[in-house]
Amino acid sequence: MSSVPTENTMCGSAVSTYQAVANNWMEFDCNPPDGLTARYVSVDSPGLRFLFLCEVLVFPCRPNLPAVDFTFVANPALIDSTGGNDVVLTAYKGPDDIPAGVSFGRQMATGGMDGLPPGSTEEGEPPLGCEAVSLRLPAADGISRVGVFYFEGSRGSTNTRIQIVMLPKGGKTTFLFD
């Protein structure tokens, strides 16, 4: 055990000596928002003692939040204005949201154009079983690929949107919008 204890939010109540007997099963349910959202357990054992654990199970918390679970990645994040390589924006869906509807768009043009660049194409990822969807922005579109793009996932009446900022590579000026 670490010689530097950390203070964690307590879940349930302290286990007494009388409860800590062989084959005893104790369950602590820590649901958000007041509970814990981690997958780890810590044990406070003051002084020098032996701690015998047969089995500790910590189950992950999966709160029922109204959101579509996904991650949005840009490769590369900086754009060569003279062409360079294609840029690929990929949204990886969470395991419970594979069937979610998806859409890409441009939130804001920063010196470029409104809407998606003319040569952009949406691509599924068959090897991943439709867990990922990509938007390819071809090198031929040059500087028109700069701006704020978004991915929106929808499931039923729930919509979740993430924006990503695409900046020009090698530029000396970066504009930040409030």
RODO-593323 format. One record per atom (N, C-alpha, C): atom name; x, y, z. Coordinates in Angstrom, 2 decimals, always signed. Layout:
BEGIN
SERO/atom/u/v/w
SERO/CA/X/Y/Z
...
//
This chain:
BEGIN
SERO/atom/u/v/w
SERO/N/+0.84/-1.18/+0.00
SERO/CA/+0.00/+0.00/+0.00
SERO/C/+0.88/+1.24/+0.00
SERO/N/+0.33/+2.31/-0.49
SERO/CA/+1.06/+3.57/-0.55
SERO/C/+1.23/+4.15/+0.85
SERO/N/+2.38/+4.76/+1.08
SERO/CA/+2.61/+5.42/+2.37
SERO/C/+1.95/+6.79/+2.39
SERO/N/+1.45/+7.24/+1.25
SERO/CA/+0.76/+8.53/+1.16
SERO/C/-0.71/+8.27/+0.85
SERO/N/-1.55/+8.26/+1.88
SERO/CA/-2.97/+7.99/+1.62
SERO/C/-3.64/+9.15/+0.91
SERO/N/-4.66/+8.85/+0.16
SERO/CA/-5.45/+9.89/-0.50
SERO/C/-6.86/+9.84/+0.06
SERO/N/-7.50/+10.98/+0.07
SERO/CA/-8.87/+11.06/+0.55
SERO/C/-9.82/+10.83/-0.62
SERO/N/-10.63/+9.83/-0.53
SERO/CA/-11.63/+9.54/-1.55
SERO/C/-13.01/+9.74/-0.95
SERO/N/-13.98/+10.00/-1.79
SERO/CA/-15.35/+10.08/-1.33
SERO/C/-15.75/+8.72/-0.79
SERO/N/-16.37/+8.70/+0.38
SERO/CA/-16.73/+7.42/+0.98
SERO/C/-18.07/+6.95/+0.42
SERO/N/-18.14/+5.69/+0.13
SERO/CA/-19.35/+5.07/-0.39
SERO/C/-19.83/+4.06/+0.65
SERO/N/-21.06/+4.15/+1.07
SERO/CA/-21.57/+3.21/+2.07
SERO/C/-21.06/+3.59/+3.45
SERO/N/-20.88/+2.61/+4.30
SERO/CA/-20.40/+2.87/+5.66
SERO/C/-19.14/+2.06/+5.91
SERO/N/-18.42/+2.43/+6.95
SERO/CA/-17.21/+1.69/+7.30
SERO/C/-17.59/+0.26/+7.68
SERO/N/-16.72/-0.68/+7.37
SERO/CA/-16.96/-2.08/+7.71
SERO/C/-16.36/-2.35/+9.08
SERO/N/-17.18/-2.87/+9.98
SERO/CA/-16.71/-3.14/+11.34
SERO/C/-16.02/-4.50/+11.42
SERO/N/-15.36/-4.75/+12.52
SERO/CA/-14.71/-6.03/+12.75
SERO/C/-15.72/-7.16/+12.72
SERO/N/-16.93/-6.89/+13.21
SERO/CA/-17.97/-7.92/+13.26
SERO/C/-18.51/-8.26/+11.86
SERO/N/-18.46/-7.29/+10.95
SERO/CA/-18.92/-7.54/+9.58
SERO/C/-17.86/-8.25/+8.74
SERO/N/-16.61/-8.05/+9.08
SERO/CA/-15.50/-8.59/+8.30
SERO/C/-15.24/-10.05/+8.66
SERO/N/-16.15/-10.90/+8.28
SERO/CA/-16.01/-12.33/+8.55
SERO/C/-16.05/-13.09/+7.23
SERO/N/-15.51/-14.27/+7.24
SERO/CA/-15.46/-15.09/+6.03
SERO/C/-16.85/-15.32/+5.46
SERO/N/-16.95/-15.29/+4.16
SERO/CA/-18.18/-15.55/+3.41
SERO/C/-19.28/-14.52/+3.62
SERO/N/-18.93/-13.38/+4.15
SERO/CA/-19.93/-12.32/+4.31
SERO/C/-19.96/-11.48/+3.03
SERO/N/-21.14/-11.18/+2.55
SERO/CA/-21.31/-10.40/+1.32
SERO/C/-21.93/-9.06/+1.68
SERO/N/-21.23/-7.97/+1.33
SERO/CA/-21.74/-6.62/+1.59
SERO/C/-21.77/-5.88/+0.26
SERO/N/-22.86/-5.20/+0.02
SERO/CA/-22.99/-4.46/-1.23
SERO/C/-23.20/-2.99/-0.92
SERO/N/-22.44/-2.14/-1.61
SERO/CA/-22.58/-0.70/-1.49
SERO/C/-22.91/-0.17/-2.86
SERO/N/-23.99/+0.56/-2.96
SERO/CA/-24.44/+1.10/-4.24
SERO/C/-24.21/+2.60/-4.22
SERO/N/-23.35/+3.08/-5.07
SERO/CA/-22.99/+4.50/-5.10
SERO/C/-23.38/+5.08/-6.45
SERO/N/-24.60/+5.54/-6.57
SERO/CA/-25.08/+6.07/-7.84
SERO/C/-24.87/+7.57/-7.91
SERO/N/-24.51/+8.09/-9.08
SERO/CA/-24.41/+9.54/-9.27
SERO/C/-25.76/+10.20/-9.06
SERO/N/-25.87/+11.48/-8.77
SERO/CA/-24.75/+12.42/-8.75
SERO/C/-24.00/+12.45/-7.43
SERO/N/-24.55/+11.88/-6.36
SERO/CA/-23.88/+11.95/-5.06
SERO/C/-22.87/+10.84/-4.85
SERO/N/-22.86/+9.85/-5.71
SERO/CA/-22.00/+8.68/-5.51
SERO/C/-20.67/+8.78/-6.22
SERO/N/-20.08/+7.65/-6.46
SERO/CA/-18.77/+7.57/-7.08
SERO/C/-18.90/+7.20/-8.54
SERO/N/-17.95/+7.64/-9.33
SERO/CA/-17.98/+7.30/-10.75
SERO/C/-16.70/+6.59/-11.18
SERO/N/-15.88/+6.16/-10.23
SERO/CA/-14.62/+5.49/-10.56
SERO/C/-14.77/+3.98/-10.52
SERO/N/-13.75/+3.28/-11.00
SERO/CA/-13.76/+1.82/-11.00
SERO/C/-12.76/+1.25/-9.99
SERO/N/-12.36/+2.02/-9.02
SERO/CA/-11.31/+1.57/-8.10
SERO/C/-11.81/+1.62/-6.66
SERO/N/-11.14/+0.87/-5.81
SERO/CA/-11.50/+0.84/-4.40
SERO/C/-10.23/+1.10/-3.59
SERO/N/-10.38/+1.84/-2.49
SERO/CA/-9.25/+2.03/-1.59
SERO/C/-9.67/+1.56/-0.20
SERO/N/-8.71/+1.13/+0.57
SERO/CA/-8.98/+0.61/+1.90
SERO/C/-8.13/+1.38/+2.89
SERO/N/-8.76/+1.88/+3.96
SERO/CA/-8.06/+2.59/+5.02
SERO/C/-7.87/+1.62/+6.18
SERO/N/-6.64/+1.27/+6.47
SERO/CA/-6.34/+0.34/+7.55
SERO/C/-5.30/+1.00/+8.45
SERO/N/-5.76/+1.77/+9.47
SERO/CA/-4.82/+2.50/+10.33
SERO/C/-3.88/+1.55/+11.08
SERO/N/-2.64/+1.97/+11.25
SERO/CA/-1.68/+1.17/+11.99
SERO/C/-1.11/+0.04/+11.15
SERO/N/-0.39/-0.84/+11.80
SERO/CA/+0.19/-2.00/+11.12
SERO/C/-0.72/-3.19/+11.32
SERO/N/-1.41/-3.59/+10.28
SERO/CA/-2.34/-4.72/+10.33
SERO/C/-2.26/-5.47/+9.02
SERO/N/-2.71/-6.68/+9.04
SERO/CA/-2.83/-7.45/+7.81
SERO/C/-4.24/-7.25/+7.26
SERO/N/-4.34/-7.18/+5.97
SERO/CA/-5.63/-7.03/+5.33
SERO/C/-5.82/-8.24/+4.41
SERO/N/-6.82/-9.03/+4.71
SERO/CA/-7.11/-10.21/+3.91
SERO/C/-8.36/-9.92/+3.07
SERO/N/-8.22/-9.98/+1.78
SERO/CA/-9.35/-9.78/+0.89
SERO/C/-9.53/-11.03/+0.06
SERO/N/-10.74/-11.50/+0.04
SERO/CA/-11.01/-12.65/-0.81
SERO/C/-11.37/-12.15/-2.20
SERO/N/-12.31/-11.22/-2.27
SERO/CA/-12.73/-10.70/-3.57
SERO/C/-13.41/-9.36/-3.37
SERO/N/-13.03/-8.42/-4.18
SERO/CA/-13.69/-7.11/-4.20
SERO/C/-14.09/-6.85/-5.63
SERO/N/-15.36/-6.60/-5.85
SERO/CA/-15.85/-6.29/-7.19
SERO/C/-16.26/-4.83/-7.24
SERO/N/-15.75/-4.12/-8.22
SERO/CA/-16.14/-2.73/-8.42
SERO/C/-16.69/-2.64/-9.83
SERO/N/-17.96/-2.32/-9.94
SERO/CA/-18.62/-2.26/-11.24
SERO/C/-18.60/-0.83/-11.76
SERO/N/-18.46/-0.64/-13.06
SERO/CA/-18.45/+0.71/-13.61
SERO/C/-19.82/+1.36/-13.50
SERO/N/-19.77/+2.65/-13.39
SERO/CA/-21.00/+3.44/-13.33
SERO/C/-21.38/+3.84/-14.75
SERO/N/-22.60/+3.59/-15.14
SERO/CA/-23.08/+4.01/-16.45
SERO/C/-24.32/+4.87/-16.23
SERO/N/-24.09/+6.15/-15.92
SERO/CA/-25.23/+7.02/-15.66
SERO/C/-26.12/+7.17/-16.89
SERO/N/-27.38/+7.37/-16.65
SERO/CA/-28.34/+7.56/-17.73
SERO/C/-28.41/+9.03/-18.11
SERO/N/-27.37/+9.54/-18.71
SERO/CA/-27.36/+10.93/-19.12
SERO/C/-27.90/+11.03/-20.54
SERO/N/-28.64/+12.08/-20.83
SERO/CA/-29.17/+12.23/-22.19
SERO/C/-28.07/+12.72/-23.14
SERO/N/-27.26/+11.81/-23.64
SERO/CA/-26.18/+12.17/-24.55
SERO/C/-25.85/+10.97/-25.43
SERO/N/-25.26/+11.26/-26.58
SERO/CA/-24.75/+10.23/-27.47
SERO/C/-23.25/+10.18/-27.22
SERO/N/-22.71/+9.00/-26.96
SERO/CA/-21.31/+8.82/-26.59
SERO/C/-20.45/+8.63/-27.84
SERO/N/-19.49/+9.56/-28.06
SERO/CA/-18.56/+9.41/-29.17
SERO/C/-17.34/+10.29/-28.94
SERO/N/-16.28/+10.01/-29.69
SERO/CA/-15.04/+10.78/-29.65
SERO/C/-14.78/+11.30/-31.06
SERO/N/-14.34/+12.55/-31.17
SERO/CA/-14.13/+13.19/-32.46
SERO/C/-12.63/+13.50/-32.60
SERO/N/-11.99/+13.00/-33.67
SERO/CA/-10.55/+13.13/-33.86
SERO/C/-10.25/+13.70/-35.25
SERO/N/-9.28/+14.63/-35.31
SERO/CA/-8.83/+15.19/-36.59
SERO/C/-7.41/+14.70/-36.88
SERO/N/-7.18/+14.25/-38.11
SERO/CA/-5.85/+13.79/-38.49
SERO/C/-5.50/+14.30/-39.88
SERO/N/-4.56/+15.22/-40.02
SERO/CA/-3.90/+16.00/-38.98
SERO/C/-4.77/+17.18/-38.56
SERO/N/-4.44/+17.80/-37.43
SERO/CA/-5.23/+18.92/-36.92
SERO/C/-4.84/+20.25/-37.56
SERO/N/-3.62/+20.33/-38.08
SERO/CA/-3.17/+21.54/-38.77
SERO/C/-3.18/+21.28/-40.27
SERO/N/-3.67/+22.26/-41.02
SERO/CA/-3.88/+22.08/-42.46
SERO/C/-2.84/+22.84/-43.26
SERO/N/-2.24/+22.16/-44.23
SERO/CA/-1.31/+22.78/-45.16
SERO/C/-2.14/+23.52/-46.20
SERO/N/-2.05/+24.84/-46.22
SERO/CA/-2.91/+25.64/-47.11
SERO/C/-2.59/+25.44/-48.59
SERO/N/-1.42/+24.90/-48.90
SERO/CA/-1.06/+24.70/-50.31
SERO/C/-1.44/+23.32/-50.81
SERO/N/-2.13/+22.58/-50.03
SERO/CA/-2.53/+21.23/-50.45
SERO/C/-2.11/+20.23/-49.41
SERO/N/-0.90/+19.67/-49.56
SERO/CA/-0.42/+18.70/-48.58
SERO/C/-1.20/+17.41/-48.67
SERO/N/-1.64/+16.91/-47.54
SERO/CA/-2.37/+15.65/-47.48
SERO/C/-3.85/+15.88/-47.20
SERO/N/-4.63/+14.83/-47.45
SERO/CA/-6.04/+14.88/-47.06
SERO/C/-6.13/+15.01/-45.54
SERO/N/-7.21/+15.60/-45.07
SERO/CA/-7.50/+15.67/-43.64
SERO/C/-8.70/+14.76/-43.41
SERO/N/-8.64/+13.96/-42.36
SERO/CA/-9.75/+13.06/-42.05
SERO/C/-10.26/+13.36/-40.66
SERO/N/-11.54/+13.70/-40.56
SERO/CA/-12.22/+13.90/-39.28
SERO/C/-13.00/+12.62/-39.00
SERO/N/-12.70/+11.97/-37.90
SERO/CA/-13.34/+10.68/-37.60
SERO/C/-14.07/+10.74/-36.27
SERO/N/-15.29/+10.24/-36.25
SERO/CA/-16.09/+10.14/-35.03
SERO/C/-16.20/+8.66/-34.68
SERO/N/-15.71/+8.31/-33.50
SERO/CA/-15.79/+6.93/-33.00
SERO/C/-16.95/+6.85/-32.03
SERO/N/-17.94/+6.03/-32.35
SERO/CA/-19.13/+5.92/-31.51
SERO/C/-18.88/+5.01/-30.31
SERO/N/-19.52/+5.34/-29.19
SERO/CA/-19.45/+4.50/-28.01
SERO/C/-20.20/+3.20/-28.23
SERO/N/-19.93/+2.17/-27.41
SERO/CA/-20.52/+0.84/-27.63
SERO/C/-22.05/+0.80/-27.59
SERO/N/-22.66/+1.70/-26.83
SERO/CA/-24.12/+1.72/-26.76
SERO/C/-24.76/+2.58/-27.84
SERO/N/-23.94/+3.27/-28.62
SERO/CA/-24.47/+4.21/-29.61
SERO/C/-24.07/+3.88/-31.04
SERO/N/-23.75/+2.62/-31.32
SERO/CA/-23.39/+2.21/-32.68
SERO/C/-24.49/+2.56/-33.68
SERO/N/-25.78/+2.35/-33.36
SERO/CA/-26.82/+2.67/-34.35
SERO/C/-27.20/+4.16/-34.42
SERO/N/-26.54/+5.02/-33.65
SERO/CA/-26.90/+6.44/-33.63
SERO/C/-26.74/+7.06/-35.02
SERO/N/-27.62/+8.00/-35.35
SERO/CA/-27.50/+8.75/-36.59
SERO/C/-26.35/+9.73/-36.49
SERO/N/-25.73/+10.07/-37.61
SERO/CA/-24.56/+10.94/-37.60
SERO/C/-24.67/+12.00/-38.69
SERO/N/-24.04/+13.15/-38.44
SERO/CA/-23.92/+14.18/-39.47
SERO/C/-22.69/+15.03/-39.20
SERO/N/-22.09/+15.53/-40.27
SERO/CA/-20.95/+16.44/-40.19
SERO/C/-21.39/+17.79/-40.74
SERO/N/-20.72/+18.85/-40.32
SERO/CA/-21.00/+20.16/-40.87
SERO/C/-19.91/+21.14/-40.47
SERO/N/-20.05/+22.37/-40.94
SERO/CA/-19.12/+23.43/-40.57
SERO/C/-19.88/+24.41/-39.68
SERO/N/-19.37/+24.59/-38.48
SERO/CA/-19.98/+25.50/-37.51
SERO/C/-19.68/+26.94/-37.87
SERO/N/-18.40/+27.18/-38.24
SERO/CA/-17.99/+28.55/-38.52
SERO/C/-16.80/+28.52/-39.47
SERO/N/-16.83/+29.38/-40.45
SERO/CA/-15.72/+29.50/-41.38
SERO/C/-14.78/+30.57/-40.87
SERO/N/-13.50/+30.29/-40.83
SERO/CA/-12.53/+31.29/-40.39
SERO/C/-11.69/+31.68/-41.59
SERO/N/-12.22/+32.55/-42.41
SERO/CA/-11.53/+32.96/-43.61
SERO/C/-11.76/+32.03/-44.78
SERO/N/-12.53/+30.99/-44.56
SERO/CA/-12.80/+30.03/-45.63
SERO/C/-14.18/+30.24/-46.20
SERO/N/-14.95/+29.19/-46.28
SERO/CA/-16.27/+29.24/-46.88
SERO/C/-17.29/+28.67/-45.91
SERO/N/-18.57/+28.92/-46.18
SERO/CA/-19.63/+28.30/-45.40
SERO/C/-19.87/+26.90/-45.95
SERO/N/-20.38/+26.01/-45.12
SERO/CA/-20.65/+24.65/-45.57
SERO/C/-19.38/+23.83/-45.66
SERO/N/-19.53/+22.57/-46.02
SERO/CA/-18.38/+21.69/-46.15
SERO/C/-17.62/+22.00/-47.44
SERO/N/-16.30/+21.78/-47.46
SERO/CA/-15.54/+22.00/-48.70
SERO/C/-16.11/+21.14/-49.83
SERO/N/-16.03/+21.61/-51.08
SERO/CA/-16.70/+20.94/-52.20
SERO/C/-16.28/+19.49/-52.43
SERO/N/-15.03/+19.11/-52.15
SERO/CA/-14.60/+17.74/-52.42
SERO/C/-14.74/+16.79/-51.25
SERO/N/-15.35/+17.25/-50.14
SERO/CA/-15.42/+16.40/-48.94
SERO/C/-16.36/+15.22/-49.15
SERO/N/-15.99/+14.08/-48.56
SERO/CA/-16.81/+12.87/-48.67
SERO/C/-16.93/+12.21/-47.31
SERO/N/-18.11/+11.65/-47.05
SERO/CA/-18.33/+10.91/-45.81
SERO/C/-18.05/+9.44/-46.07
SERO/N/-17.32/+8.81/-45.14
SERO/CA/-16.93/+7.41/-45.32
SERO/C/-17.25/+6.62/-44.07
SERO/N/-17.84/+5.43/-44.25
SERO/CA/-18.04/+4.51/-43.14
SERO/C/-16.77/+3.72/-42.92
SERO/N/-16.71/+3.03/-41.83
SERO/CA/-15.55/+2.19/-41.53
SERO/C/-16.01/+0.75/-41.39
SERO/N/-16.26/+0.03/-42.51
SERO/CA/-16.77/-1.34/-42.44
SERO/C/-15.96/-2.28/-41.56
SERO/N/-14.60/-2.19/-41.54
SERO/CA/-13.87/-3.12/-40.69
SERO/C/-14.20/-2.95/-39.20
SERO/N/-14.68/-1.78/-38.83
SERO/CA/-15.01/-1.54/-37.43
SERO/C/-16.48/-1.77/-37.14
SERO/N/-17.22/-2.32/-38.06
SERO/CA/-18.63/-2.60/-37.83
SERO/C/-19.46/-1.34/-37.64
SERO/N/-19.18/-0.30/-38.41
SERO/CA/-19.90/+0.98/-38.34
SERO/C/-19.72/+1.68/-37.00
SERO/N/-18.63/+1.39/-36.28
SERO/CA/-18.36/+2.08/-35.03
SERO/C/-17.73/+3.44/-35.28
SERO/N/-17.26/+3.69/-36.49
SERO/CA/-16.62/+4.95/-36.82
SERO/C/-17.14/+5.46/-38.15
SERO/N/-17.25/+6.77/-38.24
SERO/CA/-17.65/+7.43/-39.48
SERO/C/-16.66/+8.56/-39.70
SERO/N/-16.19/+8.73/-40.93
SERO/CA/-15.18/+9.74/-41.22
SERO/C/-15.66/+10.72/-42.27
SERO/N/-15.13/+11.94/-42.19
SERO/CA/-15.33/+12.95/-43.21
SERO/C/-13.95/+13.26/-43.77
SERO/N/-13.76/+12.99/-45.07
SERO/CA/-12.46/+13.23/-45.71
SERO/C/-12.51/+14.59/-46.39
SERO/N/-11.53/+15.45/-46.04
SERO/CA/-11.39/+16.77/-46.65
SERO/C/-10.14/+16.69/-47.54
SERO/N/-10.31/+16.58/-48.86
SERO/CA/-9.17/+16.34/-49.74
SERO/C/-8.19/+17.50/-49.80
SERO/N/-6.92/+17.16/-50.05
SERO/CA/-5.85/+18.16/-50.14
SERO/C/-6.15/+19.22/-51.19
SERO/N/-6.84/+18.83/-52.26
SERO/CA/-7.15/+19.76/-53.35
SERO/C/-8.00/+20.94/-52.88
SERO/N/-8.71/+20.78/-51.75
SERO/CA/-9.55/+21.88/-51.25
SERO/C/-8.74/+22.92/-50.49
SERO/N/-7.44/+22.68/-50.26
SERO/CA/-6.54/+23.66/-49.67
SERO/C/-7.07/+24.37/-48.44
SERO/N/-7.02/+25.71/-48.47
SERO/CA/-7.37/+26.54/-47.33
SERO/C/-8.85/+26.49/-46.97
SERO/N/-9.70/+26.01/-47.88
SERO/CA/-11.14/+25.94/-47.56
SERO/C/-11.43/+24.91/-46.47
SERO/N/-10.41/+24.15/-46.07
SERO/CA/-10.58/+23.16/-45.01
SERO/C/-10.35/+23.75/-43.62
SERO/N/-10.02/+25.05/-43.55
SERO/CA/-9.81/+25.72/-42.26
SERO/C/-11.15/+26.19/-41.73
SERO/N/-11.37/+26.03/-40.43
SERO/CA/-12.61/+26.48/-39.81
SERO/C/-13.00/+25.60/-38.64
SERO/N/-14.21/+25.80/-38.15
SERO/CA/-14.73/+25.01/-37.04
SERO/C/-15.74/+24.02/-37.61
SERO/N/-15.43/+22.75/-37.52
SERO/CA/-16.30/+21.69/-38.02
SERO/C/-16.97/+21.00/-36.84
SERO/N/-18.08/+20.33/-37.11
SERO/CA/-18.74/+19.60/-36.03
SERO/C/-19.16/+18.21/-36.49
SERO/N/-19.33/+17.36/-35.51
SERO/CA/-19.96/+16.05/-35.70
SERO/C/-21.14/+16.04/-34.75
SERO/N/-22.29/+15.59/-35.24
SERO/CA/-23.47/+15.49/-34.39
SERO/C/-23.99/+14.06/-34.43
SERO/N/-24.15/+13.48/-33.24
SERO/CA/-24.73/+12.15/-33.12
SERO/C/-26.14/+12.28/-32.58
SERO/N/-27.08/+11.51/-33.11
SERO/CA/-28.47/+11.59/-32.64
SERO/C/-29.02/+10.20/-32.39
SERO/N/-29.73/+10.09/-31.27
SERO/CA/-30.39/+8.84/-30.89
SERO/C/-31.74/+9.24/-30.32
SERO/N/-32.81/+8.88/-31.01
SERO/CA/-34.14/+9.30/-30.57
SERO/C/-34.23/+10.82/-30.58
SERO/N/-34.61/+11.41/-29.46
SERO/CA/-34.72/+12.87/-29.38
SERO/C/-33.46/+13.50/-28.79
SERO/N/-32.41/+12.71/-28.60
SERO/CA/-31.16/+13.21/-28.01
SERO/C/-30.14/+13.50/-29.11
SERO/N/-29.61/+14.73/-29.09
SERO/CA/-28.56/+15.13/-30.03
SERO/C/-27.35/+15.59/-29.24
SERO/N/-26.17/+15.15/-29.64
SERO/CA/-24.92/+15.58/-29.01
SERO/C/-23.99/+16.06/-30.11
SERO/N/-23.41/+17.25/-29.91
SERO/CA/-22.55/+17.84/-30.93
SERO/C/-21.18/+18.17/-30.32
SERO/N/-20.13/+17.84/-31.07
SERO/CA/-18.76/+18.22/-30.69
SERO/C/-18.17/+19.01/-31.85
SERO/N/-17.55/+20.15/-31.53
SERO/CA/-16.87/+20.95/-32.55
SERO/C/-15.38/+20.69/-32.47
SERO/N/-14.72/+20.87/-33.61
SERO/CA/-13.27/+20.73/-33.68
SERO/C/-12.75/+21.86/-34.56
SERO/N/-11.65/+22.49/-34.14
SERO/CA/-11.09/+23.64/-34.85
SERO/C/-9.94/+23.18/-35.73
SERO/N/-10.03/+23.50/-37.01
SERO/CA/-8.98/+23.17/-37.97
SERO/C/-8.23/+24.46/-38.30
SERO/N/-6.93/+24.51/-37.99
SERO/CA/-6.13/+25.71/-38.18
SERO/C/-5.13/+25.52/-39.31
SERO/N/-4.71/+26.64/-39.94
SERO/CA/-3.70/+26.53/-41.00
SERO/C/-2.33/+26.23/-40.40
SERO/N/-1.59/+25.38/-41.08
SERO/CA/-0.24/+25.01/-40.65
SERO/C/+0.74/+26.09/-41.06
SERO/N/+1.65/+26.44/-40.14
SERO/CA/+2.71/+27.38/-40.47
SERO/C/+2.28/+28.83/-40.46
SERO/N/+1.03/+29.11/-40.14
SERO/CA/+0.59/+30.50/-40.07
SERO/C/+1.17/+31.19/-38.85
SERO/N/+1.39/+32.50/-38.95
SERO/CA/+1.94/+33.24/-37.82
SERO/C/+0.85/+33.85/-36.97
SERO/N/-0.37/+33.84/-37.44
SERO/CA/-1.48/+34.43/-36.70
SERO/C/-2.54/+33.38/-36.45
SERO/N/-2.96/+33.28/-35.21
SERO/CA/-4.06/+32.38/-34.85
SERO/C/-5.19/+33.22/-34.30
SERO/N/-6.38/+33.05/-34.82
SERO/CA/-7.53/+33.80/-34.36
SERO/C/-8.35/+32.95/-33.41
SERO/N/-8.67/+33.50/-32.25
SERO/CA/-9.54/+32.82/-31.30
SERO/C/-10.84/+33.59/-31.22
SERO/N/-11.96/+32.91/-31.33
SERO/CA/-13.26/+33.55/-31.30
SERO/C/-13.93/+33.24/-29.98
SERO/N/-14.61/+34.21/-29.44
SERO/CA/-15.29/+34.06/-28.16
SERO/C/-16.74/+33.71/-28.36
//
